[in-house]
Amino acid sequence: MDKKTQSTKRKRGGSETSTTLNVAETIACLQSGTANIPELLARFQNFLLCKGLDVIGEGSYRRFLLKSRAAGATWAIQTHTDSQFIQQIFRTALRVVHGLNAQPLAHKLQMLCEKVTHEAQPPQVFSDAWRLCCLTGRRSDCTLLLNSTTRGDPCYVHIKYQTFFTCLWLMARIEPCIRSLVQHWLETRPTEAASDYRSLAQAFVDDKKFLKCIAQCFIHSVAHVLLSLHSHLETLSSRKVLKSAPPSCK
């Protein structure tokens, strides 16, 4: 193994360690509501470009990116780093959701979150009848159906939880959603440009409004879910302390 190869491996190893630390720090900041959202949006747009161009190029862009990265191209290294970082953010956020099963008081919420993350379709609103909210145990005439495509009893929650569960669904289905959005974007292109990869790729890169809108949607979704869960668990913890704390005076 030559010195250049050894140096490249050391750099990549250090970069991976740094990325892991940055992910942990970013997750903590998202939970506390102190994350650098503009930076996350910028990194997500690189991730989106990577995924979108790969859809447009039918898998050829990823091979080109990895080849350019191996050759030491700065843009490719940065794009790949940002893409890996965003993927780890969303995977770690899902692990936080799955980790609710370790919280005795959050078992019901964890069960509902699991249903949403395995759904192919987003939660659906119903206002045609009174239904029991699975989370609060109260009846409401406007509810959200969490499991419209999976087997089992239907799970409804109050409409006030729509933002949380919809954001959770987006967070869990990020890659299929992006592929679908890019496919829809392609369908809006002129027919004569459909077979011209270069012009399509450039048009996609230049569509800043589309890229910004998608980035905001997903970054604000993961931020909302993590902050909401953190606040919810803090509330449950304080209730537990209040219930279990011995009286301070007789």
SVG drawing of the C-alpha trace seen along z (x, -y; Angstrom):
<svg xmlns="http://www.w3.org/2000/svg" viewBox="-70 -30 74 37">
<polyline fill="none" stroke="black" stroke-width="0.4" points="0.0,0.0 1.6,-3.3 1.7,-6.5 -1.0,-8.2 -3.5,-5.4 -2.7,-5.3 -3.1,-9.1 -6.5,-8.9 -7.7,-6.1 -6.6,-8.1 -8.5,-11.2 -11.6,-9.2 -11.4,-7.5 -11.0,-10.9 -13.9,-12.3 -16.2,-9.4 -15.4,-9.9 -16.0,-13.6 -19.3,-13.0 -20.5,-10.7 -19.7,-13.3 -21.4,-16.0 -24.5,-13.8 -24.7,-13.3 -24.3,-17.0 -26.8,-17.9 -29.4,-15.5 -28.9,-17.0 -29.4,-20.5 -32.5,-19.5 -34.0,-18.0 -33.3,-21.2 -34.4,-23.5 -31.0,-25.1 -29.9,-23.5 -28.3,-25.5 -31.2,-25.1 -29.6,-27.2 -26.6,-24.9 -28.8,-21.8 -30.8,-23.1 -27.7,-23.7 -26.4,-20.2 -29.8,-18.7 -29.8,-20.4 -26.5,-18.6 -28.2,-15.3 -31.2,-16.1 -29.1,-16.9 -27.3,-13.6 -30.5,-11.6 -32.3,-13.6 -29.6,-13.4 -29.3,-9.7 -33.0,-9.3 -32.6,-11.4 -29.5,-9.5 -31.0,-6.1 -28.2,-5.2 -25.3,-6.6 -24.8,-9.8 -23.9,-7.9 -21.2,-5.9 -19.8,-9.2 -19.9,-10.8 -18.0,-7.9 -15.4,-7.8 -14.9,-11.6 -14.6,-11.3 -12.0,-8.6 -10.0,-10.8 -10.0,-13.5 -12.5,-16.0 -13.4,-18.5 -17.0,-19.0 -17.6,-15.2 -16.1,-14.7 -18.3,-17.5 -21.4,-16.2 -20.8,-12.7 -20.0,-13.9 -23.2,-15.9 -25.3,-13.1 -23.9,-10.6 -24.4,-13.2 -28.1,-13.7 -28.8,-10.0 -27.3,-9.5 -29.3,-12.3 -32.6,-10.7 -31.5,-7.2 -30.5,-8.4 -33.7,-10.4 -35.7,-7.1 -33.6,-5.3 -34.7,-8.0 -38.3,-7.2 -37.8,-3.5 -36.1,-4.1 -39.4,-5.2 -40.0,-1.6 -37.5,-2.0 -39.7,-4.7 -42.5,-2.9 -44.8,-6.0 -44.3,-6.4 -45.3,-2.9 -48.6,-3.9 -46.9,-6.7 -44.1,-4.4 -46.7,-1.9 -48.4,-4.5 -45.1,-5.9 -44.1,-2.4 -47.4,-2.1 -46.8,-5.4 -43.1,-4.6 -44.2,-1.3 -47.1,-2.9 -46.8,-3.4 -49.3,-6.3 -49.3,-9.4 -51.9,-9.8 -55.4,-10.6 -57.9,-13.1 -61.5,-11.9 -64.3,-14.1 -67.4,-12.0 -68.0,-10.4 -67.0,-10.5 -64.0,-8.3 -61.8,-7.4 -58.3,-8.9 -55.8,-6.1 -53.5,-8.5 -55.8,-10.4 -58.8,-8.0 -61.1,-10.9 -63.7,-11.0 -63.4,-13.5 -65.3,-14.2 -62.2,-15.1 -59.4,-12.5 -56.3,-11.2 -56.1,-7.6 -52.5,-6.5 -52.6,-3.0 -54.6,-3.1 -52.6,-0.4 -51.4,2.1 -53.4,4.9 -54.9,4.6 -57.4,2.4 -57.5,-1.2 -55.7,-3.6 -57.2,-7.1 -55.7,-10.1 -57.0,-13.6 -56.4,-16.0 -54.2,-18.2 -51.5,-15.5 -51.6,-15.8 -48.4,-17.8 -46.3,-15.5 -47.4,-12.2 -47.2,-13.7 -43.7,-14.9 -42.8,-11.5 -44.1,-9.8 -42.0,-12.1 -39.0,-11.5 -39.4,-7.7 -40.2,-7.7 -37.6,-10.2 -36.0,-8.3 -39.2,-7.0 -40.7,-10.5 -37.7,-12.1 -37.8,-9.6 -41.5,-10.2 -41.0,-14.0 -38.2,-13.9 -40.3,-11.6 -43.1,-14.1 -40.7,-16.9 -39.5,-15.0 -43.1,-14.6 -43.4,-18.4 -40.5,-18.7 -41.0,-19.3 -41.3,-16.1 -38.5,-17.0 -36.1,-17.3 -37.0,-14.0 -34.2,-12.1 -31.5,-14.7 -29.8,-13.8 -27.5,-16.8 -30.2,-19.4 -32.5,-17.7 -29.7,-17.5 -28.9,-21.2 -32.5,-22.2 -32.8,-20.2 -29.7,-21.9 -31.0,-25.3 -34.5,-24.8 -33.5,-26.5 -37.2,-27.0 -38.0,-23.3 -34.8,-22.3 -35.3,-24.8 -38.9,-23.8 -38.2,-20.1 -35.2,-20.8 -37.3,-22.9 -40.1,-20.3 -37.8,-17.5 -35.5,-19.4 -38.4,-21.1 -40.1,-17.6 -37.1,-16.0 -36.7,-19.1 -40.4,-19.1 -40.4,-15.4 -37.3,-15.4 -38.2,-18.6 -41.8,-17.4 -40.5,-14.0 -38.0,-15.7 -40.6,-18.0 -43.1,-15.2 -40.5,-13.0 -39.5,-15.8 -43.2,-16.4 -43.7,-12.7 -40.5,-12.6 -41.6,-15.6 -45.0,-13.9 -43.3,-10.7 -41.1,-12.7 -44.1,-14.5 -45.9,-11.2 -43.0,-9.3 -41.4,-12.1 -41.9,-11.7 -43.7,-14.5 -41.4,-17.3 -43.2,-17.9 -45.7,-16.1"/>
</svg>
